[in-house]
Every structure is written in structure tokens, then in C-alpha cells.
Amino acid sequence: MLARRGVEFDTVEYLKNPLSRAELEKIAAMLEGPIGDLVRKDKRFGELGLNAGDYVARGAVLDLLAKHPELMQRPIVIRGRRAVIARPSEKLLALFE
């Protein structure tokens, strides 16, 4: 969607180069909505035996993502001081309003 709009963007390969706690904090501060939305509750989440109810507080979510970056919801798109979890991709439109 960004490419179709002619928007230049950088891709961060956070699995190869995990984000620091400070970087995670910065992203979390830009997002609207519950902090728990940053966590993927997928197969890996289940394999780790995690409970979604334990990851609704900011500190717990950031600690989890620092330890298990593969659980971060993606893609996250940042524009200026705002960010969205662009799943589904239509959520990107909020950054261009």
C-alpha cells in the first residue's frame, strides 16, 4: 500500500536486529489503542504457554517483546509521531488523514 502511494519507507528487520526496550517504549507511545495489541497471540504464543490476560499492562508487554521479538504484531508503520499496527493494511489510512 505504501509503495502504491509512492511513499518511501524503511524496513526494520527486528528479528535480525531486535529492538531495544527504549525503542519498544517509543513505538508503544506512538500507538493508539490497548498496549496488548502489540502482542501476537499466535501459535508461538501458545507454545510458550502464555496467557493473553497477563499481557495487558505496558511493562509486561514491553518485557515480553524484548525477550521474544517474534511475538510483536506486525507490520508497524510509523509516520511522524504516530504509529499504527497495519493489520489489516487499511489501518494505514489513519496515518494519512
N, C-alpha and C positions, 0 to 999 in steps of 0.2 A: 504494500500500500504506500509506503514512504517513497519507494523508487518510482511508482506511477505518478506521484505528486511532484517528482523532481526534487525531493528533499534529500540532501546529503546527510549521511549518518555514519556513526562509528559503531562497530560491533565489538562488544566486550566478551571475550571468551573466559567467563568466570570459572569454568571448571578447570581450565588450564592454569589460570591465574586467579585464585579465589579472592574475593573482595574482603577487605579488612572490616573489622567491626565498625570503624568510623565511616567507611564507605556505605556500609549497610544502613547505618543510622541516617546518613544524609539522604539516601534513597527513600527510606521509610518516612522521613519528614516531608518529602515532596508528594507522597501518595495521599489520596483521599480514600476514605473507607477503612474498614477494620484491618488492623495490622496482620491478623491471622490470614488474610487473603494472600499474603506473600508466600505462604507455605503450600506446596503441592501435596495434597493428600492422596497420593498415588500408590502404586504397588510398593515402591521403595519405602514410603512412609509406613506402610503396613509391615514390611519385612523388618523394620527397626522396632516394631512393637509399640509404636507411638499412638497417643490418644489426642485427637484434634482439640479436645477441651483443655488440654494442657498448654496449648499454643495460641492463646488469645491475648496475652499480655505482651507488651512491647519487648521487655527484656528476654522473656522466654523465646520469642520468635527470633530475635536477633542472635541469641546464643545458639539456637538450633541451626540457623542458616550459616553461621560462622563455622560450625562444626560439620555440617552436612550441606554444602552449597548446592548439591544436586536436587535438594528439595525446594529451591527457590522457584517460585512461579515465574514463568517467562512467556513471552518477551516482556521486558520492562522498557518503556520508551520514555526518555527524559527530554523535555523541551523547556529551556529556561529554568524556572523554579518549580515546574510542575512535572509530575510523572504519572503514568498510567500503566497498569498491567494490561497489555494489549491482547487479551484473550477473552472474547473473540476480537479480531482485528478492528472491528468497528469502534471499539473503545478508544482507538487512536484519535478519532474525530474530535474528541473533547479537547485535545491539545491544540487544535486549530481553530477553535471558536473564539 
